[in-house]
Amino acid sequence: MKYVSMVDYDDGSSLEEKVNQWILENEETLLEIIDIEYTQHGNIYLAIITYEERV
């Protein structure tokens, strides 16, 4: 399993778009996306993608 995290500030409105863009850019190397977790700490928005990579 591997992880990638992404951060957005202020209102977090572009975070989901960043996640979707990363998935599209890495589509060929992804075997499975296990989880996408979104959290907020004040005005910091975090997305953690858990995935398995093709070997």
Biopython code that builds the backbone (N, CA, C, O; Angstrom):
import numpy as np
from Bio.PDB.StructureBuilder import StructureBuilder

atoms = [
    (1, "MET", "N", (0.830, -1.177, 0.000)),
    (1, "MET", "CA", (0.000, 0.000, 0.000)),
    (1, "MET", "C", (0.874, 1.240, 0.000)),
    (1, "MET", "O", (1.933, 1.277, 0.627)),
    (2, "LYS", "N", (0.417, 2.235, -0.704)),
    (2, "LYS", "CA", (1.117, 3.513, -0.749)),
    (2, "LYS", "C", (0.133, 4.623, -0.406)),
    (2, "LYS", "O", (-1.085, 4.447, -0.436)),
    (3, "TYR", "N", (0.713, 5.773, -0.079)),
    (3, "TYR", "CA", (-0.087, 6.929, 0.303)),
    (3, "TYR", "C", (0.430, 8.163, -0.414)),
    (3, "TYR", "O", (1.623, 8.289, -0.691)),
    (4, "VAL", "N", (-0.482, 9.061, -0.705)),
    (4, "VAL", "CA", (-0.111, 10.385, -1.197)),
    (4, "VAL", "C", (-1.040, 11.375, -0.495)),
    (4, "VAL", "O", (-2.224, 11.101, -0.305)),
    (5, "SER", "N", (-0.494, 12.516, -0.118)),
    (5, "SER", "CA", (-1.321, 13.523, 0.540)),
    (5, "SER", "C", (-1.239, 14.828, -0.229)),
    (5, "SER", "O", (-0.236, 15.138, -0.873)),
    (6, "MET", "N", (-2.321, 15.581, -0.144)),
    (6, "MET", "CA", (-2.420, 16.875, -0.817)),
    (6, "MET", "C", (-3.011, 17.878, 0.157)),
    (6, "MET", "O", (-3.840, 17.536, 1.000)),
    (7, "VAL", "N", (-2.573, 19.114, 0.029)),
    (7, "VAL", "CA", (-2.998, 20.166, 0.951)),
    (7, "VAL", "C", (-3.590, 21.324, 0.166)),
    (7, "VAL", "O", (-3.136, 21.648, -0.932)),
    (8, "ASP", "N", (-4.608, 21.940, 0.744)),
    (8, "ASP", "CA", (-5.187, 23.163, 0.197)),
    (8, "ASP", "C", (-5.468, 24.096, 1.369)),
    (8, "ASP", "O", (-5.694, 23.642, 2.491)),
    (9, "TYR", "N", (-5.452, 25.374, 1.110)),
    (9, "TYR", "CA", (-5.650, 26.375, 2.158)),
    (9, "TYR", "C", (-6.890, 27.207, 1.869)),
    (9, "TYR", "O", (-7.535, 27.041, 0.834)),
    (10, "ASP", "N", (-7.212, 28.093, 2.781)),
    (10, "ASP", "CA", (-8.356, 28.993, 2.705)),
    (10, "ASP", "C", (-9.664, 28.223, 2.790)),
    (10, "ASP", "O", (-10.058, 27.817, 3.883)),
    (11, "ASP", "N", (-10.359, 28.006, 1.657)),
    (11, "ASP", "CA", (-11.665, 27.340, 1.721)),
    (11, "ASP", "C", (-11.619, 25.887, 1.255)),
    (11, "ASP", "O", (-12.631, 25.192, 1.349)),
    (12, "GLY", "N", (-10.488, 25.408, 0.758)),
    (12, "GLY", "CA", (-10.346, 24.012, 0.346)),
    (12, "GLY", "C", (-11.111, 23.633, -0.901)),
    (12, "GLY", "O", (-11.272, 22.450, -1.198)),
    (13, "SER", "N", (-11.583, 24.621, -1.633)),
    (13, "SER", "CA", (-12.465, 24.345, -2.763)),
    (13, "SER", "C", (-11.794, 23.609, -3.920)),
    (13, "SER", "O", (-12.478, 22.948, -4.701)),
    (14, "SER", "N", (-10.492, 23.706, -4.045)),
    (14, "SER", "CA", (-9.829, 23.053, -5.174)),
    (14, "SER", "C", (-9.222, 21.698, -4.814)),
    (14, "SER", "O", (-8.599, 21.060, -5.663)),
    (15, "LEU", "N", (-9.391, 21.251, -3.580)),
    (15, "LEU", "CA", (-8.755, 20.006, -3.145)),
    (15, "LEU", "C", (-9.299, 18.789, -3.881)),
    (15, "LEU", "O", (-8.521, 17.943, -4.322)),
    (16, "GLU", "N", (-10.597, 18.683, -4.022)),
    (16, "GLU", "CA", (-11.174, 17.543, -4.730)),
    (16, "GLU", "C", (-10.719, 17.526, -6.195)),
    (16, "GLU", "O", (-10.466, 16.462, -6.760)),
    (17, "GLU", "N", (-10.620, 18.696, -6.793)),
    (17, "GLU", "CA", (-10.131, 18.788, -8.164)),
    (17, "GLU", "C", (-8.670, 18.309, -8.259)),
    (17, "GLU", "O", (-8.304, 17.619, -9.210)),
    (18, "LYS", "N", (-7.843, 18.677, -7.275)),
    (18, "LYS", "CA", (-6.450, 18.215, -7.242)),
    (18, "LYS", "C", (-6.379, 16.690, -7.127)),
    (18, "LYS", "O", (-5.565, 16.049, -7.793)),
    (19, "VAL", "N", (-7.230, 16.118, -6.285)),
    (19, "VAL", "CA", (-7.273, 14.666, -6.108)),
    (19, "VAL", "C", (-7.663, 13.990, -7.417)),
    (19, "VAL", "O", (-7.011, 13.037, -7.845)),
    (20, "ASN", "N", (-8.717, 14.478, -8.051)),
    (20, "ASN", "CA", (-9.165, 13.892, -9.317)),
    (20, "ASN", "C", (-8.103, 14.015, -10.400)),
    (20, "ASN", "O", (-7.923, 13.093, -11.195)),
    (21, "GLN", "N", (-7.402, 15.134, -10.441)),
    (21, "GLN", "CA", (-6.336, 15.328, -11.424)),
    (21, "GLN", "C", (-5.190, 14.349, -11.188)),
    (21, "GLN", "O", (-4.650, 13.784, -12.138)),
    (22, "TRP", "N", (-4.821, 14.149, -9.934)),
    (22, "TRP", "CA", (-3.748, 13.198, -9.612)),
    (22, "TRP", "C", (-4.140, 11.782, -10.043)),
    (22, "TRP", "O", (-3.318, 11.047, -10.590)),
    (23, "ILE", "N", (-5.386, 11.405, -9.797)),
    (23, "ILE", "CA", (-5.867, 10.075, -10.184)),
    (23, "ILE", "C", (-5.786, 9.913, -11.702)),
    (23, "ILE", "O", (-5.321, 8.882, -12.188)),
    (24, "LEU", "N", (-6.228, 10.909, -12.444)),
    (24, "LEU", "CA", (-6.166, 10.835, -13.902)),
    (24, "LEU", "C", (-4.727, 10.741, -14.409)),
    (24, "LEU", "O", (-4.441, 9.980, -15.333)),
    (25, "GLU", "N", (-3.831, 11.507, -13.812)),
    (25, "GLU", "CA", (-2.438, 11.512, -14.243)),
    (25, "GLU", "C", (-1.720, 10.200, -13.926)),
    (25, "GLU", "O", (-0.752, 9.845, -14.600)),
    (26, "ASN", "N", (-2.188, 9.479, -12.906)),
    (26, "ASN", "CA", (-1.527, 8.253, -12.466)),
    (26, "ASN", "C", (-2.352, 7.002, -12.742)),
    (26, "ASN", "O", (-2.063, 5.929, -12.212)),
    (27, "GLU", "N", (-3.359, 7.144, -13.558)),
    (27, "GLU", "CA", (-4.304, 6.066, -13.840)),
    (27, "GLU", "C", (-3.619, 4.771, -14.290)),
    (27, "GLU", "O", (-4.037, 3.683, -13.893)),
    (28, "GLU", "N", (-2.586, 4.878, -15.102)),
    (28, "GLU", "CA", (-1.931, 3.686, -15.637)),
    (28, "GLU", "C", (-1.138, 2.918, -14.582)),
    (28, "GLU", "O", (-0.936, 1.713, -14.724)),
    (29, "THR", "N", (-0.693, 3.589, -13.541)),
    (29, "THR", "CA", (0.099, 2.918, -12.504)),
    (29, "THR", "C", (-0.732, 2.491, -11.300)),
    (29, "THR", "O", (-0.223, 1.803, -10.416)),
    (30, "LEU", "N", (-1.990, 2.884, -11.252)),
    (30, "LEU", "CA", (-2.848, 2.536, -10.118)),
    (30, "LEU", "C", (-3.515, 1.185, -10.330)),
    (30, "LEU", "O", (-4.152, 0.954, -11.358)),
    (31, "LEU", "N", (-3.368, 0.302, -9.364)),
    (31, "LEU", "CA", (-4.084, -0.961, -9.385)),
    (31, "LEU", "C", (-5.452, -0.764, -8.743)),
    (31, "LEU", "O", (-6.472, -1.204, -9.274)),
    (32, "GLU", "N", (-5.457, -0.090, -7.582)),
    (32, "GLU", "CA", (-6.714, 0.123, -6.855)),
    (32, "GLU", "C", (-6.569, 1.313, -5.913)),
    (32, "GLU", "O", (-5.537, 1.476, -5.262)),
    (33, "ILE", "N", (-7.601, 2.135, -5.843)),
    (33, "ILE", "CA", (-7.669, 3.186, -4.833)),
    (33, "ILE", "C", (-8.449, 2.602, -3.668)),
    (33, "ILE", "O", (-9.619, 2.246, -3.808)),
    (34, "ILE", "N", (-7.805, 2.508, -2.541)),
    (34, "ILE", "CA", (-8.417, 1.873, -1.377)),
    (34, "ILE", "C", (-9.265, 2.869, -0.590)),
    (34, "ILE", "O", (-10.358, 2.532, -0.134)),
    (35, "ASP", "N", (-8.761, 4.103, -0.429)),
    (35, "ASP", "CA", (-9.490, 5.083, 0.369)),
    (35, "ASP", "C", (-9.020, 6.490, 0.010)),
    (35, "ASP", "O", (-7.865, 6.697, -0.361)),
    (36, "ILE", "N", (-9.922, 7.441, 0.126)),
    (36, "ILE", "CA", (-9.577, 8.863, 0.042)),
    (36, "ILE", "C", (-10.187, 9.511, 1.278)),
    (36, "ILE", "O", (-11.406, 9.528, 1.451)),
    (37, "GLU", "N", (-9.329, 10.037, 2.122)),
    (37, "GLU", "CA", (-9.778, 10.631, 3.382)),
    (37, "GLU", "C", (-9.541, 12.135, 3.348)),
    (37, "GLU", "O", (-8.429, 12.588, 3.077)),
    (38, "TYR", "N", (-10.581, 12.900, 3.623)),
    (38, "TYR", "CA", (-10.490, 14.359, 3.669)),
    (38, "TYR", "C", (-10.594, 14.800, 5.118)),
    (38, "TYR", "O", (-11.473, 14.339, 5.847)),
    (39, "THR", "N", (-9.696, 15.698, 5.544)),
    (39, "THR", "CA", (-9.766, 16.263, 6.885)),
    (39, "THR", "C", (-9.534, 17.765, 6.807)),
    (39, "THR", "O", (-8.980, 18.283, 5.838)),
    (40, "GLN", "N", (-9.973, 18.444, 7.854)),
    (40, "GLN", "CA", (-9.808, 19.893, 7.937)),
    (40, "GLN", "C", (-9.256, 20.243, 9.308)),
    (40, "GLN", "O", (-9.726, 19.737, 10.327)),
    (41, "HIS", "N", (-8.252, 21.116, 9.324)),
    (41, "HIS", "CA", (-7.665, 21.636, 10.553)),
    (41, "HIS", "C", (-7.588, 23.148, 10.392)),
    (41, "HIS", "O", (-6.648, 23.670, 9.792)),
    (42, "GLY", "N", (-8.581, 23.843, 10.931)),
    (42, "GLY", "CA", (-8.649, 25.291, 10.746)),
    (42, "GLY", "C", (-8.890, 25.601, 9.275)),
    (42, "GLY", "O", (-9.880, 25.158, 8.693)),
    (43, "ASN", "N", (-7.973, 26.371, 8.674)),
    (43, "ASN", "CA", (-8.131, 26.683, 7.251)),
    (43, "ASN", "C", (-7.174, 25.853, 6.386)),
    (43, "ASN", "O", (-6.840, 26.251, 5.270)),
    (44, "ILE", "N", (-6.740, 24.707, 6.902)),
    (44, "ILE", "CA", (-5.893, 23.777, 6.152)),
    (44, "ILE", "C", (-6.718, 22.535, 5.857)),
    (44, "ILE", "O", (-7.251, 21.902, 6.768)),
    (45, "TYR", "N", (-6.818, 22.193, 4.578)),
    (45, "TYR", "CA", (-7.583, 21.038, 4.133)),
    (45, "TYR", "C", (-6.614, 19.995, 3.592)),
    (45, "TYR", "O", (-5.720, 20.314, 2.809)),
    (46, "LEU", "N", (-6.800, 18.745, 4.016)),
    (46, "LEU", "CA", (-5.874, 17.680, 3.676)),
    (46, "LEU", "C", (-6.630, 16.502, 3.072)),
    (46, "LEU", "O", (-7.690, 16.115, 3.563)),
    (47, "ALA", "N", (-6.074, 15.938, 2.003)),
    (47, "ALA", "CA", (-6.611, 14.714, 1.421)),
    (47, "ALA", "C", (-5.502, 13.673, 1.436)),
    (47, "ALA", "O", (-4.376, 13.954, 1.026)),
    (48, "ILE", "N", (-5.817, 12.474, 1.908)),
    (48, "ILE", "CA", (-4.867, 11.371, 1.902)),
    (48, "ILE", "C", (-5.461, 10.258, 1.055)),
    (48, "ILE", "O", (-6.545, 9.749, 1.342)),
    (49, "ILE", "N", (-4.732, 9.887, 0.004)),
    (49, "ILE", "CA", (-5.169, 8.822, -0.885)),
    (49, "ILE", "C", (-4.364, 7.576, -0.538)),
    (49, "ILE", "O", (-3.133, 7.601, -0.535)),
    (50, "THR", "N", (-5.065, 6.497, -0.248)),
    (50, "THR", "CA", (-4.441, 5.197, -0.012)),
    (50, "THR", "C", (-4.685, 4.368, -1.245)),
    (50, "THR", "O", (-5.825, 4.232, -1.691)),
    (51, "TYR", "N", (-3.613, 3.802, -1.812)),
    (51, "TYR", "CA", (-3.764, 3.080, -3.072)),
    (51, "TYR", "C", (-2.754, 1.947, -3.177)),
    (51, "TYR", "O", (-1.780, 1.882, -2.427)),
    (52, "GLU", "N", (-3.012, 1.060, -4.126)),
    (52, "GLU", "CA", (-2.062, 0.021, -4.483)),
    (52, "GLU", "C", (-1.598, 0.294, -5.905)),
    (52, "GLU", "O", (-2.375, 0.676, -6.781)),
    (53, "GLU", "N", (-0.313, 0.083, -6.098)),
    (53, "GLU", "CA", (0.298, 0.367, -7.392)),
    (53, "GLU", "C", (0.498, -0.924, -8.169)),
    (53, "GLU", "O", (0.759, -1.978, -7.589)),
    (54, "ARG", "N", (0.374, -0.830, -9.469)),
    (54, "ARG", "CA", (0.673, -1.990, -10.332)),
    (54, "ARG", "C", (2.162, -2.291, -10.235)),
    (54, "ARG", "O", (2.994, -1.395, -10.093)),
    (55, "VAL", "N", (2.469, -3.568, -10.315)),
    (55, "VAL", "CA", (3.887, -3.957, -10.298)),
    (55, "VAL", "C", (4.350, -4.431, -11.651)),
    (55, "VAL", "O", (5.515, -4.795, -11.812)),
]
sb = StructureBuilder()
sb.init_structure("model")
sb.init_model(0)
sb.init_chain("A")
sb.init_seg("    ")
for serial, (resi, resn, name, xyz) in enumerate(atoms, 1):
    if name == "N":
        sb.init_residue(resn, " ", resi, " ")
    sb.init_atom(name, np.array(xyz, "f"), 0.0, 1.0, " ", f" {name:<3s}", serial, name[0])
structure = sb.get_structure()
